Amino acid sequence: MFSSDQRARAYHILVDDESLCQQIKEQIHHFEDFDRLAREHSLCPSGKVGGDIGIFGPGKMMPEFDKVVFNEELCQVHGPVKTPYGYHLIWIARRK
């Protein structure tokens, strides 16, 4: 599925409601919006740092999350992505 040597840096916003997730997505036009909205709305502790979940490889996150992070376009907001934790918006900063 994914190469074990792949790494990505990603940010996310986690909320418990899909419609709220979609509303937040509509407010994001660039990374500064994402950062601010993560601090305001994310239920994840990473929200305090703009949604930064750092650099990680495949298998460290939920499969639904990995699928987006390791396949979708960089520097754009993706989602809502549903996992057992709730609904995520994901910003992929870089990948190698």
HUFENHU-V489307 format. One record per residue. N is the residue number from 1. RES is the residue in one letter. PHI is phi in whole degrees, -180 to 180 (* if undefined). PSI is psi as a letter, one per 30 degrees, with the letter a starting at -180 (* if undefined). Layout:
BEGIN
n=N res=RES phi=PHI psi=PSI
n=N res=RES phi=PHI psi=PSI
END
This chain:
BEGIN
n=1 res=M phi=* psi=d
n=2 res=F phi=-124 psi=l
n=3 res=S phi=-74 psi=k
n=4 res=S phi=-68 psi=f
n=5 res=D phi=-94 psi=g
n=6 res=Q phi=-70 psi=k
n=7 res=R phi=-142 psi=k
n=8 res=A phi=-142 psi=l
n=9 res=R phi=-115 psi=k
n=10 res=A phi=-138 psi=l
n=11 res=Y phi=-128 psi=l
n=12 res=H phi=-148 psi=l
n=13 res=I phi=-122 psi=k
n=14 res=L phi=-113 psi=k
n=15 res=V phi=-133 psi=l
n=16 res=D phi=-100 psi=g
n=17 res=D phi=-134 psi=k
n=18 res=E phi=-64 psi=e
n=19 res=S phi=-68 psi=e
n=20 res=L phi=-64 psi=e
n=21 res=C phi=-58 psi=e
n=22 res=Q phi=-66 psi=e
n=23 res=Q phi=-62 psi=e
n=24 res=I phi=-64 psi=e
n=25 res=K phi=-57 psi=e
n=26 res=E phi=-66 psi=f
n=27 res=Q phi=-90 psi=f
n=28 res=I phi=-94 psi=j
n=29 res=H phi=-115 psi=f
n=30 res=H phi=-159 psi=l
n=31 res=F phi=-60 psi=e
n=32 res=E phi=-61 psi=e
n=33 res=D phi=-63 psi=e
n=34 res=F phi=-59 psi=e
n=35 res=D phi=-56 psi=e
n=36 res=R phi=-63 psi=e
n=37 res=L phi=-70 psi=e
n=38 res=A phi=-63 psi=e
n=39 res=R phi=-63 psi=e
n=40 res=E phi=-82 psi=e
n=41 res=H phi=-121 psi=f
n=42 res=S phi=-67 psi=k
n=43 res=L phi=-83 psi=f
n=44 res=C phi=-82 psi=k
n=45 res=P phi=-54 psi=f
n=46 res=S phi=-64 psi=f
n=47 res=G phi=-58 psi=e
n=48 res=K phi=-65 psi=f
n=49 res=V phi=-117 psi=h
n=50 res=G phi=73 psi=g
n=51 res=G phi=87 psi=g
n=52 res=D phi=-68 psi=j
n=53 res=I phi=-108 psi=g
n=54 res=G phi=80 psi=a
n=55 res=I phi=-104 psi=k
n=56 res=F phi=-152 psi=l
n=57 res=G phi=-108 psi=l
n=58 res=P phi=-58 psi=k
n=59 res=G phi=91 psi=f
n=60 res=K phi=-88 psi=f
n=61 res=M phi=-117 psi=l
n=62 res=M phi=-61 psi=k
n=63 res=P phi=-55 psi=e
n=64 res=E phi=-64 psi=e
n=65 res=F phi=-71 psi=e
n=66 res=D phi=-57 psi=e
n=67 res=K phi=-57 psi=e
n=68 res=V phi=-71 psi=e
n=69 res=V phi=-60 psi=e
n=70 res=F phi=-99 psi=g
n=71 res=N phi=-134 psi=f
n=72 res=E phi=-89 psi=l
n=73 res=E phi=-64 psi=k
n=74 res=L phi=-74 psi=l
n=75 res=C phi=57 psi=h
n=76 res=Q phi=-141 psi=l
n=77 res=V phi=-86 psi=k
n=78 res=H phi=-122 psi=k
n=79 res=G phi=130 psi=a
n=80 res=P phi=-66 psi=k
n=81 res=V phi=-115 psi=j
n=82 res=K phi=-89 psi=k
n=83 res=T phi=-132 psi=l
n=84 res=P phi=-60 psi=f
n=85 res=Y phi=-85 psi=f
n=86 res=G phi=142 psi=b
n=87 res=Y phi=-114 psi=k
n=88 res=H phi=-114 psi=k
n=89 res=L phi=-109 psi=k
n=90 res=I phi=-125 psi=k
n=91 res=W phi=-118 psi=j
n=92 res=I phi=-97 psi=j
n=93 res=A phi=-79 psi=e
n=94 res=R phi=-161 psi=l
n=95 res=R phi=-153 psi=k
n=96 res=K phi=-143 psi=*
END
